[in-house]
Amino acid sequence: MTRNGDNEFGLELMEEFLSEVEEEYIPKVGMTFETLEEAGLFYKEYAKRGGFSTKIRNTNRSKCTKEVINQLITCNREG
């Protein structure tokens, strides 16, 4: 299968997956959360409904306060 074919197959799988998850649980670009815990709970619920699990791939902290600035949550099977 060609690289382009792989991408098309991946898009078909993604569309099928998204059709099984209720709209309110699908992440959208620009979403914000009040707390890190709230974001984590949202993505855990999204993953549960989609049939996969998540992991924290990267966390950025302030050099001064060590407070979390950004956190990357990914599928546990990414890559």
LOZA-461354 format. One record per atom (N, C-alpha, C): atom name; residue in three letters; residue number from 1; x, y, z. Coordinates in steps of 0.05 Angstrom, whole numbers, padded with zeros to 5 digits, always signed. Atoms other than C-alpha are relative to their C-alpha. Layout:
<sites>
("CA"; "ALA"; NUM; (X; Y; Z))
...
</sites>
This chain:
<sites>
("N"; "MET"; 1; (+00017; -00023; +00000))
("CA"; "MET"; 1; (+00000; +00000; +00000))
("C"; "MET"; 1; (+00018; +00025; +00000))
("N"; "THR"; 2; (-00016; -00024; +00001))
("CA"; "THR"; 2; (+00027; +00069; -00016))
("C"; "THR"; 2; (-00004; +00017; +00024))
("N"; "ARG"; 3; (+00002; -00019; -00023))
("CA"; "ARG"; 3; (+00039; +00124; +00034))
("C"; "ARG"; 3; (-00027; +00014; -00001))
("N"; "ASN"; 4; (+00025; -00013; +00003))
("CA"; "ASN"; 4; (-00021; +00160; +00006))
("C"; "ASN"; 4; (-00024; -00018; +00007))
("N"; "GLY"; 5; (+00021; +00019; -00007))
("CA"; "GLY"; 5; (-00063; +00097; +00013))
("C"; "GLY"; 5; (-00002; -00004; +00030))
("N"; "ASP"; 6; (+00000; +00002; -00030))
("CA"; "ASP"; 6; (-00042; +00091; +00086))
("C"; "ASP"; 6; (-00015; +00024; +00012))
("N"; "ASN"; 7; (+00013; -00023; -00010))
("CA"; "ASN"; 7; (-00065; +00162; +00098))
("C"; "ASN"; 7; (-00030; -00001; -00004))
("N"; "GLU"; 8; (+00028; +00003; +00006))
("CA"; "GLU"; 8; (-00132; +00149; +00065))
("C"; "GLU"; 8; (-00013; -00020; +00018))
("N"; "PHE"; 9; (+00011; +00021; -00018))
("CA"; "PHE"; 9; (-00142; +00086; +00106))
("C"; "PHE"; 9; (-00002; +00011; +00028))
("N"; "GLY"; 10; (+00000; -00012; -00026))
("CA"; "GLY"; 10; (-00124; +00124; +00169))
("C"; "GLY"; 10; (-00023; +00020; +00004))
("N"; "LEU"; 11; (+00022; -00019; -00001))
("CA"; "LEU"; 11; (-00175; +00178; +00153))
("C"; "LEU"; 11; (-00027; -00014; +00002))
("N"; "GLU"; 12; (+00025; +00016; -00002))
("CA"; "GLU"; 12; (-00229; +00126; +00142))
("C"; "GLU"; 12; (-00004; -00011; +00028))
("N"; "LEU"; 13; (+00002; +00010; -00028))
("CA"; "LEU"; 13; (-00214; +00095; +00210))
("C"; "LEU"; 13; (-00007; +00022; +00019))
("N"; "MET"; 14; (+00006; -00022; -00017))
("CA"; "MET"; 14; (-00215; +00163; +00243))
("C"; "MET"; 14; (-00029; +00009; -00003))
("N"; "GLU"; 15; (+00028; -00008; +00004))
("CA"; "GLU"; 15; (-00282; +00181; +00212))
("C"; "GLU"; 15; (-00019; -00020; +00012))
("N"; "GLU"; 16; (+00016; +00021; -00012))
("CA"; "GLU"; 16; (-00311; +00114; +00234))
("C"; "GLU"; 16; (+00000; +00002; +00030))
("N"; "PHE"; 17; (-00003; -00003; -00029))
("CA"; "PHE"; 17; (-00284; +00124; +00304))
("C"; "PHE"; 17; (-00016; +00024; +00010))
("N"; "LEU"; 18; (+00014; -00024; -00009))
("CA"; "LEU"; 18; (-00311; +00195; +00310))
("C"; "LEU"; 18; (-00030; -00003; -00002))
("N"; "SER"; 19; (+00029; +00003; +00003))
("CA"; "SER"; 19; (-00380; +00173; +00287))
("C"; "SER"; 19; (-00011; -00016; +00024))
("N"; "GLU"; 20; (+00009; +00016; -00023))
("CA"; "GLU"; 20; (-00383; +00127; +00349))
("C"; "GLU"; 20; (+00001; +00015; +00026))
("N"; "VAL"; 21; (-00003; -00016; -00024))
("CA"; "VAL"; 21; (-00366; +00181; +00400))
("C"; "VAL"; 21; (-00019; +00024; -00002))
("N"; "GLU"; 22; (+00019; -00022; +00000))
("CA"; "GLU"; 22; (-00419; +00232; +00419))
("C"; "GLU"; 22; (+00015; +00027; -00003))
("N"; "GLU"; 23; (-00012; -00026; +00007))
("CA"; "GLU"; 23; (-00404; +00303; +00394))
("C"; "GLU"; 23; (+00012; +00015; +00024))
("N"; "GLU"; 24; (-00009; -00016; -00024))
("CA"; "GLU"; 24; (-00398; +00333; +00464))
("C"; "GLU"; 24; (+00026; -00011; +00012))
("N"; "TYR"; 25; (-00024; +00012; -00011))
("CA"; "TYR"; 25; (-00340; +00286; +00480))
("C"; "TYR"; 25; (+00024; +00000; -00019))
("N"; "ILE"; 26; (-00021; -00001; +00019))
("CA"; "ILE"; 26; (-00298; +00299; +00418))
("C"; "ILE"; 26; (+00016; +00027; +00004))
("N"; "PRO"; 27; (-00015; -00025; -00004))
("CA"; "PRO"; 27; (-00241; +00349; +00431))
("C"; "PRO"; 27; (+00000; +00018; -00025))
("N"; "LYS"; 28; (+00001; -00020; +00022))
("CA"; "LYS"; 28; (-00242; +00413; +00389))
("C"; "LYS"; 28; (+00024; +00018; +00003))
("N"; "VAL"; 29; (-00021; -00020; -00001))
("CA"; "VAL"; 29; (-00186; +00461; +00371))
("C"; "VAL"; 29; (-00009; +00024; +00015))
("N"; "GLY"; 30; (+00006; -00024; -00015))
("CA"; "GLY"; 30; (-00184; +00519; +00419))
("C"; "GLY"; 30; (-00014; -00006; +00027))
("N"; "MET"; 31; (+00013; +00006; -00026))
("CA"; "MET"; 31; (-00217; +00482; +00478))
("C"; "MET"; 31; (+00019; +00009; +00023))
("N"; "THR"; 32; (-00015; -00007; -00024))
("CA"; "THR"; 32; (-00195; +00508; +00546))
("C"; "THR"; 32; (-00014; -00013; +00024))
("N"; "PHE"; 33; (+00010; +00012; -00025))
("CA"; "PHE"; 33; (-00204; +00480; +00616))
("C"; "PHE"; 33; (+00009; +00017; +00023))
("N"; "GLU"; 34; (-00006; -00015; -00024))
("CA"; "GLU"; 34; (-00204; +00513; +00684))
("C"; "GLU"; 34; (+00025; -00011; +00015))
("N"; "THR"; 35; (-00021; +00013; -00015))
("CA"; "THR"; 35; (-00156; +00462; +00714))
("C"; "THR"; 35; (+00012; -00022; -00017))
("N"; "LEU"; 36; (-00013; +00023; +00012))
("CA"; "LEU"; 36; (-00107; +00409; +00692))
("C"; "LEU"; 36; (-00016; -00026; +00005))
("N"; "GLU"; 37; (+00016; +00024; -00007))
("CA"; "GLU"; 37; (-00150; +00357; +00727))
("C"; "GLU"; 37; (-00025; -00002; -00017))
("N"; "GLU"; 38; (+00024; -00001; +00017))
("CA"; "GLU"; 38; (-00211; +00379; +00687))
("C"; "GLU"; 38; (+00007; -00010; -00028))
("N"; "ALA"; 39; (-00009; +00008; +00027))
("CA"; "ALA"; 39; (-00173; +00370; +00622))
("C"; "ALA"; 39; (+00006; -00030; +00000))
("N"; "GLY"; 40; (-00006; +00028; -00001))
("CA"; "GLY"; 40; (-00148; +00302; +00644))
("C"; "GLY"; 40; (-00025; -00018; +00001))
("N"; "LEU"; 41; (+00025; +00015; -00002))
("CA"; "LEU"; 41; (-00218; +00278; +00662))
("C"; "LEU"; 41; (-00015; +00000; -00027))
("N"; "PHE"; 42; (+00013; -00002; +00026))
("CA"; "PHE"; 42; (-00245; +00303; +00595))
("C"; "PHE"; 42; (+00012; -00020; -00019))
("N"; "TYR"; 43; (-00013; +00018; +00018))
("CA"; "TYR"; 43; (-00193; +00265; +00556))
("C"; "TYR"; 43; (-00002; -00029; +00008))
("N"; "LYS"; 44; (+00004; +00028; -00009))
("CA"; "LYS"; 44; (-00200; +00202; +00598))
("C"; "LYS"; 44; (-00028; -00010; -00009))
("N"; "GLU"; 45; (+00027; +00008; +00009))
("CA"; "GLU"; 45; (-00275; +00202; +00583))
("C"; "GLU"; 45; (-00001; -00003; -00030))
("N"; "TYR"; 46; (-00002; +00002; +00029))
("CA"; "TYR"; 46; (-00262; +00215; +00509))
("C"; "TYR"; 46; (+00012; -00027; -00008))
("N"; "ALA"; 47; (-00015; +00025; +00006))
("CA"; "ALA"; 47; (-00213; +00157; +00507))
("C"; "ALA"; 47; (-00018; -00024; +00006))
("N"; "LYS"; 48; (+00017; +00022; -00009))
("CA"; "LYS"; 48; (-00260; +00111; +00545))
("C"; "LYS"; 48; (-00023; -00005; -00021))
("N"; "ARG"; 49; (+00021; +00003; +00019))
("CA"; "ARG"; 49; (-00317; +00125; +00497))
("C"; "ARG"; 49; (+00010; -00008; -00028))
("N"; "GLY"; 50; (-00011; +00007; +00026))
("CA"; "GLY"; 50; (-00271; +00116; +00437))
("C"; "GLY"; 50; (+00014; -00027; +00000))
("N"; "GLY"; 51; (-00012; +00027; -00002))
("CA"; "GLY"; 51; (-00242; +00050; +00462))
("C"; "GLY"; 51; (+00030; +00000; +00000))
("N"; "PHE"; 52; (-00029; +00000; -00003))
("CA"; "PHE"; 52; (-00170; +00071; +00476))
("C"; "PHE"; 52; (+00006; +00013; +00027))
("N"; "SER"; 53; (-00007; -00013; -00024))
("CA"; "SER"; 53; (-00131; +00100; +00533))
("C"; "SER"; 53; (+00021; +00022; -00006))
("N"; "THR"; 54; (-00018; -00023; +00004))
("CA"; "THR"; 54; (-00087; +00162; +00542))
("C"; "THR"; 54; (+00025; -00003; +00018))
("N"; "LYS"; 55; (-00024; -00003; -00018))
("CA"; "LYS"; 55; (-00019; +00178; +00571))
("C"; "LYS"; 55; (+00009; +00029; -00002))
("N"; "ILE"; 56; (-00012; -00027; +00000))
("CA"; "ILE"; 56; (+00016; +00243; +00589))
("C"; "ILE"; 56; (+00027; -00003; -00013))
("N"; "ARG"; 57; (-00025; +00003; +00015))
("CA"; "ARG"; 57; (+00071; +00250; +00538))
("C"; "ARG"; 57; (+00021; +00021; +00008))
("N"; "ASN"; 58; (-00019; -00021; -00006))
("CA"; "ASN"; 58; (+00102; +00316; +00559))
("C"; "ASN"; 58; (-00014; +00020; +00019))
("N"; "THR"; 59; (+00009; -00021; -00018))
("CA"; "THR"; 59; (+00094; +00368; +00615))
("C"; "THR"; 59; (+00020; +00022; +00001))
("N"; "ASN"; 60; (-00017; -00023; -00002))
("CA"; "ASN"; 60; (+00123; +00438; +00613))
("C"; "ASN"; 60; (-00007; +00015; +00025))
("N"; "ARG"; 61; (+00004; -00015; -00025))
("CA"; "ARG"; 61; (+00133; +00475; +00678))
("C"; "ARG"; 61; (+00015; +00026; +00000))
("N"; "SER"; 62; (-00013; -00026; -00003))
("CA"; "SER"; 62; (+00151; +00546; +00697))
("C"; "SER"; 62; (+00027; -00005; +00014))
("N"; "LYS"; 63; (-00027; +00002; -00012))
("CA"; "LYS"; 63; (+00226; +00552; +00713))
("C"; "LYS"; 63; (+00000; +00012; +00028))
("N"; "CYS"; 64; (+00000; -00014; -00027))
("CA"; "CYS"; 64; (+00211; +00598; +00772))
("C"; "CYS"; 64; (-00018; -00015; +00020))
("N"; "THR"; 65; (+00019; +00011; -00020))
("CA"; "THR"; 65; (+00149; +00568; +00805))
("C"; "THR"; 65; (-00004; -00030; -00002))
("N"; "LYS"; 66; (+00004; +00029; +00005))
("CA"; "LYS"; 66; (+00151; +00497; +00776))
("C"; "LYS"; 66; (-00030; -00007; -00005))
("N"; "GLU"; 67; (+00028; +00004; +00006))
("CA"; "GLU"; 67; (+00076; +00506; +00761))
("C"; "GLU"; 67; (-00002; -00011; -00028))
("N"; "VAL"; 68; (+00005; +00011; +00027))
("CA"; "VAL"; 68; (+00050; +00466; +00701))
("C"; "VAL"; 68; (-00010; +00021; -00018))
("N"; "ILE"; 69; (+00008; -00020; +00020))
("CA"; "ILE"; 69; (+00045; +00511; +00640))
("C"; "ILE"; 69; (-00016; -00014; -00022))
("N"; "ASN"; 70; (+00012; +00014; +00023))
("CA"; "ASN"; 70; (+00026; +00459; +00587))
("C"; "ASN"; 70; (+00005; -00030; +00004))
("N"; "GLN"; 71; (-00003; +00029; -00002))
("CA"; "GLN"; 71; (+00014; +00385; +00584))
("C"; "GLN"; 71; (-00011; -00013; -00026))
("N"; "LEU"; 72; (+00009; +00013; +00024))
("CA"; "LEU"; 72; (+00009; +00340; +00523))
("C"; "LEU"; 72; (-00011; -00028; +00007))
("N"; "ILE"; 73; (+00014; +00025; -00005))
("CA"; "ILE"; 73; (-00041; +00283; +00529))
("C"; "ILE"; 73; (-00003; -00014; -00027))
("N"; "THR"; 74; (+00001; +00014; +00025))
("CA"; "THR"; 74; (-00036; +00230; +00475))
("C"; "THR"; 74; (-00012; -00028; +00004))
("N"; "CYS"; 75; (+00008; +00028; +00000))
("CA"; "CYS"; 75; (-00063; +00161; +00456))
("C"; "CYS"; 75; (+00023; -00016; +00011))
("N"; "ASN"; 76; (-00022; +00016; -00011))
("CA"; "ASN"; 76; (-00023; +00109; +00494))
("C"; "ASN"; 76; (+00014; -00017; -00022))
("N"; "ARG"; 77; (-00012; +00015; +00021))
("CA"; "ARG"; 77; (-00008; +00075; +00427))
("C"; "ARG"; 77; (+00011; +00017; -00023))
("N"; "GLU"; 78; (-00010; -00018; +00021))
("CA"; "GLU"; 78; (+00016; +00136; +00389))
("C"; "GLU"; 78; (+00028; -00008; -00009))
("N"; "GLY"; 79; (-00027; +00006; +00011))
("CA"; "GLY"; 79; (+00077; +00129; +00344))
("C"; "GLY"; 79; (-00001; -00025; -00015))
</sites>
